[in-house]
Amino acid sequence: MKVFELREKSRQELTDLLNHLHKEKFNLLLRRGAQELPNPLRMKTLRRDIARIETVLQEDELGTRKLLEPNKTPIKDKRQKAKGENEKGKGKGRKEKDKGKKEKEKG
């Protein structure tokens, strides 16, 4: 689970997800004591996901980063924004610039 995906969720969704992950971790701990786990790496990913969610909640609580409000749309990635500007014609790619120069030389 990526951090930007977590920041798009509300506080209630994050706490629900955190409770679910804690329950899953507890069940895996019990199963590990009784038998071999089918996927031992799941424990590692659970620990890290729990830490990520707790970090995002702590950041929101301290005010260093705010969670996305439920009625707002997510912020676009910088790469998507730059790509959108090129499609609108605000910026030209290298091939388009070279093409324009060749046309000017011919005409």
N, C-alpha and C positions, 0 to 999 in steps of 0.2 A: 504494500500500500504506500503510495507516494504522499509526501507532505502536502503538496498543492491540492490533492484530492481531499485530504482531511480538512484543509482550511475552507473548502467550499461547503462543508457541512455545518449545520447548526450545533449549538452546545448540547441540545437534547439528543440529537443523533449520535454525537461523539460519546456521550455518557452511556447510551444504550449499547453502542458498539464496544466500548470499553468493558462493560459488564459481561457481554457475550464472550469476549476474548478471555477474560479472567475465568469464566466457567469452563471454556474449552481447555485452557491451560491446566486447570485443576483436574479435569477428567483425564487429560493425557498423563499427568503426574501419577494418578491412581493406576492407570493402565500400565505405566512404565514399571511400577512396583510389582505388578502381577505377571506381566508378560512383556515380550519385545514389541516395541512400537513399529507400526508399518512404515512410518515416515519420521525418523528421528529429527530431521531438520525442521520439522514443523514447530518444535519447541523453541528453536532459535528465532524463527520468524515471528512467532507469537510474542516472545519477549520484546523483540524490537518494535513490533507494531504497537504493543501496549506502551512502550516508552515514547514512541512518536505521538500517540494520542495524548498522553499525559503532558508532554511538552507543549503541544498546541493549546491544550486547555490552560496550562500555566501561563503561556504567553498572553492569551486572551485575558486572563484574570489580572495580570500585572499591567496590561495595556501596551505591551511592546508591539504586539500584532493583534489586530482585531479579526475575529471570524467574520465570514461573509454573512450578511443579514439575509434572512430567508426570502425576501421579495426582490433582492437584487440579482443581477446576472453575474457570473464569474468574470474576473478580469482575464483578458486574453493574454496569451503568452507573448513575449516580446518578438519571438520569431514569427508568430502568426501575424502580428501587427505589421512588421516590416514586409512580410510577404504580401499582405493586403495593400500596402501602399504601392508596391511595384505593379500590382494588377490594375490599379486605378490609373496608372500612367504618371504618377508623381515622380517615379524614379525609373531609369532605364537600365537594363542589364547590359553587360559588355557586348554581347552579340548584337543587340539592337543599336548600340552606339556605332559599332563597326559597320553595320549595314547602312546606317545613315550617312556615314562618311563616304562609303563607296558610291552611293547614289549621287551625292553632291559632286564627286570627282567625275562621274560619267556625264552629268548634266551640265 
